[in-house]
Amino acid sequence: MNVPRTLLRSTPEEQGVSSNAISQFLGTINKENLELHSLMILRHGHVIAEGWWQPYQSEHEHMLFSLTKSFTSIGVGFAIAEGLLSLEDTLASFFPEIVVKQHNQFRAIRIRDLLTLSVGHEKATMGWDLQQIEGSWVEHFLNIPLDHEPGTRFIYNTSASHMLSAIIQKVSGLSLMEYLTPRLFEPLGISVPLWQSSPEGHNTGGHGMSLKTEDIAKFGQFLLQQGFWEGRQLLPKNWIKDASSIQITNGDDENDDWQQGYGFQFWLCRYGAFRADGAFGQFCIILPEQDAVVIITSGTNDGDAVLNLIWEYLLPAMMEGPLPVDDKANAMLNNQLNQLMIDTPKWIKASSLAESVTNNVYKMNADKSGIREVSFHFKTDSCTIYLKDDNREHHITCGFQDWIENKTMLFDNVLHCLYQPDTVNVLARAGWRNRNVFEMMWCFVNTAFIDTVVCNFIGQEIQLIRVINTNQDETRMIMTGIKVE
């Protein structure tokens, strides 16, 4: 089916899906405290359900993490179609000035091996590992010893995806984002994405892209249509077919969606599906047999549970033909979708302590957060917290009833996977747990991350406990301080 630049809308029943089943899916997601940020379901080229958990909104780009890899795969597909490279080309042929310094084993790595994450490294590499590298990411990759013959063993490797980005830039003279813009983003009506770059100026390739939910959905529909869009075959359909087929095995558990095989920067799923997948629950799931696409952004460490609920509730609800009109079920679903929100505590409105602590300055014990001083300014409907580190003073204003939007550089590199953008958007709310305990929620709406900051006022002292909703490593930091007289 040909889908226009703005996706069509329809009711679930018109496209053969039960509104009740989608409602049950949403109810179970909330019941099991699986923190989704957005959901979009497409059937037969129509959006049949869409929602954002407030304060996340449709206009927010969301960090995709490794879902980015699948865009890199499409870039490679275009480059092969244009004769710029082939699957059997070796890495050495693109970087002779670097590879000749290394052992001959690197000459065996092919484009195919980079795509299938089977370059021969023993240790998995994530995006946050790359963020810590100073200097050339390409040279770093070529200095990692190979423990296995390339092409023989799947080991997750974000640096391999980065090498594909660097290769496309080498052969095209354009960054991967520049290369994809006229070939993919513009034809699909996708806003030019935010995409991080390496110190050398290559788009990261394996991570670092941010897109709006509907733009991810367009990408998913493009994949479902095997590269066809608005009357044109933009990319040879064989590339989509090969990229979404098993190119290397990665396990043998038939009930595990992480062991169904890996294609060219795509994961295979159960039930004939495949997906682009990013950390903390970023999913673009393609269901060819059902002619459907499911898009999810989130901040969860339990992506398995999300996938299982899709198979339990949504998959069996997709019928061959239209279903009878069900206005009641559809109205209930729309009401549910319009009232989605991130779970927030039940706070009390005010504390008698607020007046006595407002504008106090607390000197903080030095720790890895770098925060030296903290102060608060309480008003009737909001509170602004000021935090001073070695470089500048930060401030975030939190609403007592509504989320207040801020721009800040207060994005902790430990809690937030070593990503350090210049400024980030944060929506903030706050309230009192009791007379002495003030609590804030900082929702970094372009990311997967939500911080909860609990402020315990104890006489002349303060304790700040900062907890993040999801992370690979640390999820909690504690700071203490004392009032400056």
Protein Blocks (a to p, Z undefined) as FASTA:
>chain_A
ZZdfbdcdddfklnopafklmmmmmmmmmmnopacfbdcddeehiafbdcdddfbdfklc
cdekjmmmmmmmmmmmmmmmnopacfklcfklmmmmlmmmmcfklmmpcfklmmnopnop
abdcdfklmmmpgcjfklmmmmpccfbdehiaccddfklmmmmmmmmmmmnopafklmmm
mmmmmmnopacddddddfkopaeklgoiacdfklmmmmmmmmmnnopaehiafbafklmm
mmmpcfbdcbjbfkbcklnopcehiacdehhiacdddehhiacdddfknopadddddddf
blmlmmmmmmmmmmmmpcfbdcdddfklmmmmmmmmmmgccddddddfbdfklmmmgopa
cdddddfkopabdcddddfkbccdddddfkbccdddddfkbccddddfbdcfklnoopac
fbdcdddddddfblmlccdddddfkbcbdcddddddehjbccdddddfbdfkbfbdcddd
dddZZ
